[in-house]
């Protein structure tokens, strides 16, 4: 059985940030599992150890989803990336349902839906 990224898992990804500037960083898979299984790309929210509070940021504690450091999910930077940009992962398990709901809300704030 072929594995595919699951919603709530964290992967190290090759995330284009600026033209000709590519940075490897952890990212949280937020797209639905059925989409992750069938499509060639996934939807992710990048994570950062820069913990600047914002209505579109969600704090994830060290250890959650296998994180080695406390990190901030930057929901205003939601991105669709090709699965080929996945470097390694998942780190370890999924983030909590409570934090996934916070990320959903922060993403909706970022796109002006609430």
Secondary structure by P-SEA (a helix, b strand, c coil): ccccccccccccccccccccbbbbbbbbbcccaaaaacccbbbbbbbbccccccccbbbbccccccccccccccccbbbbbcccccccccccccccaaaaaaaaaaaaaaaccc
